[in-house]
């Protein structure tokens, strides 16, 4: 009887939790790593580079990053985390990478909307 009450209380508490807390719990340690800066979202990468892309182009950049990551890691997909969309506020699954991951820079160089960012960086370094 005690176990049944405990399960019922757990279910009742889970139904009353707020959306941000629920998605934060679903993401777990990955969300903590994103907050600490050990993992980065593709949108954060574009913001740091100063790329002001519309949402449609930013999502395609994320898809390019995932494709490059899978090509480099024998088909294994990148880690995903729940995040709130920056304009709509909806909760979506986004890919996260290490800030130094080569897939981020490969996608930056191969995606048509971000090629100009790579060329400017190389010109500054030369």
CNS distance restraints for C-alpha pairs under 8 A (distance, minus, plus):
assign (resid   1 and name CA) (resid   5 and name CA) 6.44 0.50 0.50
assign (resid   2 and name CA) (resid   6 and name CA) 6.27 0.50 0.50
assign (resid   3 and name CA) (resid   7 and name CA) 6.24 0.50 0.50
assign (resid   4 and name CA) (resid   8 and name CA) 6.18 0.50 0.50
assign (resid   5 and name CA) (resid   9 and name CA) 6.10 0.50 0.50
assign (resid   6 and name CA) (resid  10 and name CA) 6.21 0.50 0.50
assign (resid   7 and name CA) (resid  11 and name CA) 6.23 0.50 0.50
assign (resid   8 and name CA) (resid  12 and name CA) 6.14 0.50 0.50
assign (resid   9 and name CA) (resid  13 and name CA) 6.10 0.50 0.50
assign (resid  10 and name CA) (resid  14 and name CA) 6.14 0.50 0.50
assign (resid  11 and name CA) (resid  15 and name CA) 6.27 0.50 0.50
assign (resid  12 and name CA) (resid  16 and name CA) 6.55 0.50 0.50
assign (resid  13 and name CA) (resid  17 and name CA) 6.42 0.50 0.50
assign (resid  17 and name CA) (resid  21 and name CA) 6.62 0.50 0.50
assign (resid  17 and name CA) (resid  22 and name CA) 6.31 0.50 0.50
assign (resid  18 and name CA) (resid  22 and name CA) 6.12 0.50 0.50
assign (resid  19 and name CA) (resid  23 and name CA) 6.17 0.50 0.50
assign (resid  20 and name CA) (resid  24 and name CA) 6.00 0.50 0.50
assign (resid  21 and name CA) (resid  25 and name CA) 6.13 0.50 0.50
assign (resid  22 and name CA) (resid  26 and name CA) 6.30 0.50 0.50
assign (resid  23 and name CA) (resid  27 and name CA) 6.22 0.50 0.50
assign (resid  23 and name CA) (resid  82 and name CA) 6.14 0.50 0.50
assign (resid  23 and name CA) (resid  83 and name CA) 7.87 0.50 0.50
assign (resid  23 and name CA) (resid  91 and name CA) 7.91 0.50 0.50
assign (resid  24 and name CA) (resid  28 and name CA) 6.14 0.50 0.50
assign (resid  24 and name CA) (resid  31 and name CA) 6.75 0.50 0.50
assign (resid  24 and name CA) (resid  82 and name CA) 7.27 0.50 0.50
assign (resid  26 and name CA) (resid  82 and name CA) 7.57 0.50 0.50
assign (resid  27 and name CA) (resid  31 and name CA) 5.50 0.50 0.50
assign (resid  27 and name CA) (resid  81 and name CA) 5.49 0.50 0.50
assign (resid  27 and name CA) (resid  82 and name CA) 5.99 0.50 0.50
assign (resid  28 and name CA) (resid  32 and name CA) 6.83 0.50 0.50
assign (resid  29 and name CA) (resid  33 and name CA) 6.19 0.50 0.50
assign (resid  30 and name CA) (resid  34 and name CA) 6.27 0.50 0.50
assign (resid  30 and name CA) (resid  39 and name CA) 7.87 0.50 0.50
assign (resid  30 and name CA) (resid  80 and name CA) 7.93 0.50 0.50
assign (resid  30 and name CA) (resid  81 and name CA) 6.46 0.50 0.50
assign (resid  31 and name CA) (resid  35 and name CA) 6.24 0.50 0.50
assign (resid  31 and name CA) (resid  81 and name CA) 6.48 0.50 0.50
assign (resid  31 and name CA) (resid  82 and name CA) 7.81 0.50 0.50
assign (resid  32 and name CA) (resid  36 and name CA) 6.16 0.50 0.50
assign (resid  33 and name CA) (resid  37 and name CA) 6.14 0.50 0.50
assign (resid  33 and name CA) (resid  38 and name CA) 5.36 0.50 0.50
assign (resid  33 and name CA) (resid  39 and name CA) 5.62 0.50 0.50
assign (resid  34 and name CA) (resid  38 and name CA) 6.09 0.50 0.50
assign (resid  34 and name CA) (resid  39 and name CA) 4.69 0.50 0.50
assign (resid  34 and name CA) (resid  40 and name CA) 5.70 0.50 0.50
assign (resid  34 and name CA) (resid  41 and name CA) 7.54 0.50 0.50
assign (resid  34 and name CA) (resid  96 and name CA) 7.77 0.50 0.50
assign (resid  35 and name CA) (resid  39 and name CA) 7.95 0.50 0.50
assign (resid  38 and name CA) (resid  98 and name CA) 6.20 0.50 0.50
assign (resid  38 and name CA) (resid  99 and name CA) 7.02 0.50 0.50
assign (resid  39 and name CA) (resid  96 and name CA) 5.96 0.50 0.50
assign (resid  39 and name CA) (resid  97 and name CA) 5.29 0.50 0.50
assign (resid  39 and name CA) (resid  98 and name CA) 4.65 0.50 0.50
assign (resid  39 and name CA) (resid  99 and name CA) 6.19 0.50 0.50
assign (resid  40 and name CA) (resid  44 and name CA) 6.48 0.50 0.50
assign (resid  40 and name CA) (resid  45 and name CA) 6.88 0.50 0.50
assign (resid  40 and name CA) (resid  96 and name CA) 5.26 0.50 0.50
assign (resid  40 and name CA) (resid  97 and name CA) 5.35 0.50 0.50
assign (resid  40 and name CA) (resid  98 and name CA) 6.00 0.50 0.50
assign (resid  40 and name CA) (resid  99 and name CA) 5.76 0.50 0.50
assign (resid  41 and name CA) (resid  45 and name CA) 6.46 0.50 0.50
assign (resid  41 and name CA) (resid  94 and name CA) 7.04 0.50 0.50
assign (resid  41 and name CA) (resid  95 and name CA) 6.18 0.50 0.50
assign (resid  41 and name CA) (resid  96 and name CA) 4.53 0.50 0.50
assign (resid  41 and name CA) (resid  97 and name CA) 6.47 0.50 0.50
assign (resid  42 and name CA) (resid  46 and name CA) 6.40 0.50 0.50
assign (resid  42 and name CA) (resid  58 and name CA) 7.90 0.50 0.50
assign (resid  42 and name CA) (resid  61 and name CA) 7.47 0.50 0.50
assign (resid  42 and name CA) (resid  62 and name CA) 5.64 0.50 0.50
assign (resid  42 and name CA) (resid  65 and name CA) 7.83 0.50 0.50
assign (resid  42 and name CA) (resid  95 and name CA) 7.00 0.50 0.50
assign (resid  42 and name CA) (resid  96 and name CA) 6.67 0.50 0.50
assign (resid  42 and name CA) (resid  97 and name CA) 7.67 0.50 0.50
assign (resid  42 and name CA) (resid 104 and name CA) 7.59 0.50 0.50
assign (resid  43 and name CA) (resid  47 and name CA) 6.27 0.50 0.50
assign (resid  43 and name CA) (resid  58 and name CA) 6.63 0.50 0.50
assign (resid  43 and name CA) (resid  62 and name CA) 7.68 0.50 0.50
assign (resid  44 and name CA) (resid  48 and name CA) 6.26 0.50 0.50
assign (resid  45 and name CA) (resid  49 and name CA) 6.45 0.50 0.50
assign (resid  45 and name CA) (resid  99 and name CA) 7.95 0.50 0.50
assign (resid  46 and name CA) (resid  50 and name CA) 6.23 0.50 0.50
assign (resid  46 and name CA) (resid  51 and name CA) 5.24 0.50 0.50
assign (resid  46 and name CA) (resid  52 and name CA) 7.57 0.50 0.50
assign (resid  46 and name CA) (resid  58 and name CA) 7.88 0.50 0.50
assign (resid  47 and name CA) (resid  51 and name CA) 5.85 0.50 0.50
assign (resid  47 and name CA) (resid  52 and name CA) 7.19 0.50 0.50
assign (resid  49 and name CA) (resid 117 and name CA) 7.50 0.50 0.50
assign (resid  51 and name CA) (resid 114 and name CA) 7.69 0.50 0.50
assign (resid  51 and name CA) (resid 117 and name CA) 7.64 0.50 0.50
assign (resid  53 and name CA) (resid  57 and name CA) 5.94 0.50 0.50
assign (resid  53 and name CA) (resid  58 and name CA) 5.79 0.50 0.50
assign (resid  54 and name CA) (resid  58 and name CA) 6.22 0.50 0.50
assign (resid  55 and name CA) (resid  59 and name CA) 6.13 0.50 0.50
assign (resid  56 and name CA) (resid  60 and name CA) 6.49 0.50 0.50
assign (resid  57 and name CA) (resid  61 and name CA) 6.30 0.50 0.50
assign (resid  57 and name CA) (resid 113 and name CA) 7.22 0.50 0.50
assign (resid  58 and name CA) (resid  62 and name CA) 6.44 0.50 0.50
assign (resid  59 and name CA) (resid  63 and name CA) 6.34 0.50 0.50
assign (resid  60 and name CA) (resid  64 and name CA) 6.19 0.50 0.50
assign (resid  61 and name CA) (resid  65 and name CA) 6.25 0.50 0.50
assign (resid  61 and name CA) (resid 107 and name CA) 6.77 0.50 0.50
assign (resid  61 and name CA) (resid 108 and name CA) 7.43 0.50 0.50
assign (resid  61 and name CA) (resid 111 and name CA) 6.72 0.50 0.50
assign (resid  62 and name CA) (resid  66 and name CA) 6.28 0.50 0.50
assign (resid  62 and name CA) (resid  95 and name CA) 7.02 0.50 0.50
assign (resid  63 and name CA) (resid  67 and name CA) 6.17 0.50 0.50
assign (resid  64 and name CA) (resid  68 and name CA) 6.15 0.50 0.50
assign (resid  64 and name CA) (resid 107 and name CA) 5.34 0.50 0.50
assign (resid  64 and name CA) (resid 111 and name CA) 7.14 0.50 0.50
assign (resid  65 and name CA) (resid  69 and name CA) 6.05 0.50 0.50
assign (resid  65 and name CA) (resid 103 and name CA) 5.41 0.50 0.50
assign (resid  65 and name CA) (resid 104 and name CA) 5.44 0.50 0.50
assign (resid  65 and name CA) (resid 106 and name CA) 7.42 0.50 0.50
assign (resid  65 and name CA) (resid 107 and name CA) 5.10 0.50 0.50
assign (resid  65 and name CA) (resid 108 and name CA) 7.99 0.50 0.50
assign (resid  66 and name CA) (resid  70 and name CA) 6.14 0.50 0.50
assign (resid  66 and name CA) (resid  77 and name CA) 6.74 0.50 0.50
assign (resid  66 and name CA) (resid  78 and name CA) 6.26 0.50 0.50
assign (resid  66 and name CA) (resid  95 and name CA) 7.20 0.50 0.50
assign (resid  66 and name CA) (resid 103 and name CA) 7.44 0.50 0.50
assign (resid  67 and name CA) (resid  71 and name CA) 6.27 0.50 0.50
assign (resid  68 and name CA) (resid  72 and name CA) 6.28 0.50 0.50
assign (resid  68 and name CA) (resid 103 and name CA) 5.12 0.50 0.50
assign (resid  68 and name CA) (resid 104 and name CA) 7.94 0.50 0.50
assign (resid  68 and name CA) (resid 106 and name CA) 6.81 0.50 0.50
assign (resid  68 and name CA) (resid 107 and name CA) 6.54 0.50 0.50
assign (resid  69 and name CA) (resid  73 and name CA) 6.10 0.50 0.50
assign (resid  69 and name CA) (resid  76 and name CA) 7.73 0.50 0.50
assign (resid  69 and name CA) (resid  77 and name CA) 6.82 0.50 0.50
assign (resid  69 and name CA) (resid  78 and name CA) 6.60 0.50 0.50
assign (resid  69 and name CA) (resid 102 and name CA) 7.95 0.50 0.50
assign (resid  69 and name CA) (resid 103 and name CA) 5.09 0.50 0.50
assign (resid  70 and name CA) (resid  74 and name CA) 6.05 0.50 0.50
assign (resid  70 and name CA) (resid  75 and name CA) 4.42 0.50 0.50
assign (resid  70 and name CA) (resid  76 and name CA) 5.28 0.50 0.50
assign (resid  70 and name CA) (resid  77 and name CA) 5.37 0.50 0.50
assign (resid  70 and name CA) (resid  78 and name CA) 7.30 0.50 0.50
assign (resid  71 and name CA) (resid  75 and name CA) 6.01 0.50 0.50
assign (resid  72 and name CA) (resid 103 and name CA) 7.66 0.50 0.50
assign (resid  73 and name CA) (resid  77 and name CA) 7.84 0.50 0.50
assign (resid  78 and name CA) (resid  95 and name CA) 6.13 0.50 0.50
assign (resid  78 and name CA) (resid  96 and name CA) 6.69 0.50 0.50
assign (resid  78 and name CA) (resid  97 and name CA) 6.91 0.50 0.50
assign (resid  79 and name CA) (resid  95 and name CA) 5.79 0.50 0.50
assign (resid  79 and name CA) (resid  96 and name CA) 5.63 0.50 0.50
assign (resid  79 and name CA) (resid  97 and name CA) 7.06 0.50 0.50
assign (resid  80 and name CA) (resid  93 and name CA) 6.18 0.50 0.50
assign (resid  80 and name CA) (resid  94 and name CA) 5.37 0.50 0.50
assign (resid  80 and name CA) (resid  95 and name CA) 4.42 0.50 0.50
assign (resid  80 and name CA) (resid  96 and name CA) 5.74 0.50 0.50
assign (resid  81 and name CA) (resid  93 and name CA) 5.56 0.50 0.50
assign (resid  81 and name CA) (resid  94 and name CA) 5.51 0.50 0.50
assign (resid  81 and name CA) (resid  95 and name CA) 6.46 0.50 0.50
assign (resid  81 and name CA) (resid  96 and name CA) 6.92 0.50 0.50
assign (resid  82 and name CA) (resid  91 and name CA) 6.41 0.50 0.50
assign (resid  82 and name CA) (resid  92 and name CA) 5.59 0.50 0.50
assign (resid  82 and name CA) (resid  93 and name CA) 4.63 0.50 0.50
assign (resid  82 and name CA) (resid  94 and name CA) 6.31 0.50 0.50
assign (resid  83 and name CA) (resid  91 and name CA) 5.55 0.50 0.50
assign (resid  83 and name CA) (resid  92 and name CA) 5.55 0.50 0.50
assign (resid  83 and name CA) (resid  93 and name CA) 6.29 0.50 0.50
assign (resid  83 and name CA) (resid  94 and name CA) 6.67 0.50 0.50
assign (resid  84 and name CA) (resid  89 and name CA) 5.39 0.50 0.50
assign (resid  84 and name CA) (resid  90 and name CA) 5.53 0.50 0.50
assign (resid  84 and name CA) (resid  91 and name CA) 4.45 0.50 0.50
assign (resid  84 and name CA) (resid  92 and name CA) 6.15 0.50 0.50
assign (resid  85 and name CA) (resid  89 and name CA) 4.75 0.50 0.50
assign (resid  85 and name CA) (resid  90 and name CA) 5.33 0.50 0.50
assign (resid  85 and name CA) (resid  91 and name CA) 6.08 0.50 0.50
assign (resid  85 and name CA) (resid  92 and name CA) 6.48 0.50 0.50
assign (resid  97 and name CA) (resid 101 and name CA) 6.33 0.50 0.50
assign (resid  97 and name CA) (resid 104 and name CA) 7.73 0.50 0.50
assign (resid 100 and name CA) (resid 104 and name CA) 7.81 0.50 0.50
assign (resid 101 and name CA) (resid 105 and name CA) 7.45 0.50 0.50
assign (resid 102 and name CA) (resid 106 and name CA) 6.11 0.50 0.50
assign (resid 103 and name CA) (resid 107 and name CA) 6.03 0.50 0.50
assign (resid 104 and name CA) (resid 108 and name CA) 6.17 0.50 0.50
assign (resid 105 and name CA) (resid 109 and name CA) 6.21 0.50 0.50
assign (resid 106 and name CA) (resid 110 and name CA) 6.20 0.50 0.50
assign (resid 107 and name CA) (resid 111 and name CA) 5.73 0.50 0.50
assign (resid 108 and name CA) (resid 114 and name CA) 5.46 0.50 0.50
assign (resid 108 and name CA) (resid 115 and name CA) 6.14 0.50 0.50
assign (resid 108 and name CA) (resid 117 and name CA) 7.59 0.50 0.50
assign (resid 108 and name CA) (resid 118 and name CA) 6.76 0.50 0.50
assign (resid 109 and name CA) (resid 114 and name CA) 6.74 0.50 0.50
assign (resid 109 and name CA) (resid 115 and name CA) 5.03 0.50 0.50
assign (resid 109 and name CA) (resid 118 and name CA) 5.98 0.50 0.50
assign (resid 110 and name CA) (resid 114 and name CA) 7.77 0.50 0.50
assign (resid 110 and name CA) (resid 115 and name CA) 6.55 0.50 0.50
assign (resid 111 and name CA) (resid 115 and name CA) 6.11 0.50 0.50
assign (resid 114 and name CA) (resid 118 and name CA) 7.16 0.50 0.50
assign (resid 115 and name CA) (resid 119 and name CA) 6.49 0.50 0.50
assign (resid 116 and name CA) (resid 120 and name CA) 6.21 0.50 0.50
assign (resid 117 and name CA) (resid 121 and name CA) 6.32 0.50 0.50
assign (resid 118 and name CA) (resid 122 and name CA) 6.25 0.50 0.50
assign (resid 119 and name CA) (resid 123 and name CA) 6.21 0.50 0.50
assign (resid 120 and name CA) (resid 124 and name CA) 6.28 0.50 0.50
assign (resid 121 and name CA) (resid 125 and name CA) 6.37 0.50 0.50
assign (resid 122 and name CA) (resid 126 and name CA) 6.24 0.50 0.50
